[in-house]
Amino acid sequence: MVWNINIRVFFSIIGLFVLLQLVVVGGFLYASNHFYNQWVENCREYQQVTGKINKAQQQIISRTRLARQYAVTGKQQYLDDYRALVTDELFFQLFESFSFSDSEQAWLNNSANLAKQLVEIETTVFDMVPTSLSPAVVQLFTGDYYQAQDSIARQLSALTTSIENRYQSKNTSLQMMLDKLNFYIIVALVVFITITVLILITMHKKILRPISYLTQTIETMWRGEKLEKRVFYKDEIGFLARQFYSMKDYMDENYRDLEIMSFQDALTGLYNRRYFFQAAEQSLQTAKRNKQQICLLMTDLDYFKSVNDIHGHLVGDEVLRHVSSIIAGTVRESDICARFGGEEFIVLLQNTVASGAVTIAEKIRANIENSPYVSGDLTLNLTISIGVSQIGNEKGGINMTLDNADKALYQAKNSGRNRVCLI
Ligand SMILES: Nc1nc2c(ncn2[C@@H]2O[C@H](COP(=O)(O)OP(=O)(O)OP(=O)(O)O)[C@@H](O)[C@H]2O)c(=O)[nH]1
């Protein structure tokens, strides 16, 4: 499936996605931390309250023991120690610091009342000590006293168990919440990682790969090599690529125009002198390799000056175009025709021996003689002189041959014009 992305929309989605990740994971972590703190707080509270209940119970046990010892021995020290234990205050602290359920509150109230009953019995006994230190006094500690003591122990134990159960169930539900949250965090992470991987794959496919392809394209262009293929996308990268390819085409076209202009004669459309030398050198190398002959024709219109003088330069230019098309139309396409300067044209004949070159030169001469320039009422009969030379094996190469062709042309001019001479 081919689909194109809008890069701005794509990055906005990524931004929103990252925000979503932060909110979701942050929210989960916050909730998890909150539940964990609650769990710790519950444990602390549980320790505190059960600690207080245990302490109250211990105090009651210690106090009753001291009360009995005082009743039996009458020693003041036991009474002093007894009074140092303030059980009521402990119960009072429990009421204040903690919120109990109704049943727990009832157990606590009962325990407090029973503790008061114990104190009343103990006070009665103490009033009789030390005068009536007898088994009868000690007898007062039986019955209601021990029942009250047992009942306190039972009530406080029930209270402790109830609190323990309550906290246990609270923490169990907290633990379940934490487990659930951990599960959600893992699921969210898996989803986010999957989406992130998909985003990375998309980024690679839709953004990085096209950019890297464009970079390679630019490198290929810099190396001057041909572009094998062009890739188009409909998104911003595609737009960039299209602009780039348009720019490249425009530059190529301009370059081609410049190239043509650099080796073409503007008036006649033939090659110019600069290109001629370049092409002649190459032809010479090829001919040497293939053991072929090359000939040069140096041509010059006869009495062309008078054409300009009588009919003007514009007609002169038209005549030059007329002559150039006759020359180019007479020789083979593989031959190189160039305007050498002014009304001088030069032709390089590939794979041609001197006799063949003379024949072609003769053909050009005859064609020009037989094709007058006609424009409206104006008819101009034209003739041309041609010097022919063959590129030999001597060291001079093209320049020497040109020289020879020039000399041959000079001969043709001097011997009456409208003729072909060979050197
Ligand atoms: N119209 C036109 N004339 C040109 C151009 N280049 C050179 N000429 C003219 O070509 C003429 C060359 O004349 P010459 O070669 O001196 O003499 P000619 O009249 O051709 O006589 P011969 O060559 O001796 O037969 C000059 O009048 C130049 O001004 C051109 O591009 N356009």
The ligand as a MOL file (V3000), in Angstrom:
LIG
                    3D

  0  0  0     0  0            999 V3000
M  V30 BEGIN CTAB
M  V30 COUNTS 32 34 0 0 0
M  V30 BEGIN ATOM
M  V30 1 N 27.6890 39.8570 -43.9400 0
M  V30 2 C 28.7710 39.3630 -43.3660 0
M  V30 3 N 29.9560 39.6210 -43.8930 0
M  V30 4 C 31.0770 39.1380 -43.3550 0
M  V30 5 C 31.0210 38.3530 -42.1890 0
M  V30 6 N 32.3130 37.9940 -41.8530 0
M  V30 7 C 33.1260 38.5380 -42.7820 0
M  V30 8 N 32.4050 39.2280 -43.7010 0
M  V30 9 C 32.8430 39.9540 -44.8430 0
M  V30 10 O 33.4490 39.0940 -45.7620 0
M  V30 11 C 34.2510 39.8500 -46.5760 0
M  V30 12 C 35.5360 39.0930 -46.8580 0
M  V30 13 O 36.0940 39.6520 -48.0180 0
M  V30 14 P 37.4820 39.2110 -48.4870 0
M  V30 15 O 37.6920 37.7450 -48.2060 0
M  V30 16 O 38.4670 40.1180 -47.9890 0
M  V30 17 O 37.3360 39.3980 -50.0150 0
M  V30 18 P 36.3660 38.8100 -51.0110 0
M  V30 19 O 35.4710 39.9060 -51.4620 0
M  V30 20 O 35.6320 37.6150 -50.5050 0
M  V30 21 O 37.2990 38.4020 -52.1350 0
M  V30 22 P 38.0870 37.0720 -52.2950 0
M  V30 23 O 38.0070 36.3090 -51.0460 0
M  V30 24 O 39.4790 37.4780 -52.6730 0
M  V30 25 O 37.4030 36.4220 -53.4340 0
M  V30 26 C 34.4810 41.1670 -45.8570 0
M  V30 27 O 33.7980 42.2070 -46.5270 0
M  V30 28 C 33.9070 40.9590 -44.4830 0
M  V30 29 O 33.3650 42.1250 -43.9340 0
M  V30 30 C 29.7590 38.1100 -41.6180 0
M  V30 31 O 29.6140 37.4480 -40.5980 0
M  V30 32 N 28.6500 38.6290 -42.2350 0
M  V30 END ATOM
M  V30 BEGIN BOND
M  V30 1 1 1 2
M  V30 2 2 2 3
M  V30 3 1 2 32
M  V30 4 1 3 4
M  V30 5 2 4 5
M  V30 6 1 4 8
M  V30 7 1 5 6
M  V30 8 1 5 30
M  V30 9 2 6 7
M  V30 10 1 7 8
M  V30 11 1 8 9
M  V30 12 1 9 10
M  V30 13 1 9 28
M  V30 14 1 10 11
M  V30 15 1 11 12
M  V30 16 1 11 26
M  V30 17 1 12 13
M  V30 18 1 13 14
M  V30 19 2 14 15
M  V30 20 1 14 16
M  V30 21 1 14 17
M  V30 22 1 17 18
M  V30 23 2 18 19
M  V30 24 1 18 20
M  V30 25 1 18 21
M  V30 26 1 21 22
M  V30 27 2 22 23
M  V30 28 1 22 24
M  V30 29 1 22 25
M  V30 30 1 26 27
M  V30 31 1 26 28
M  V30 32 1 28 29
M  V30 33 2 30 31
M  V30 34 1 30 32
M  V30 END BOND
M  V30 END CTAB
M  END
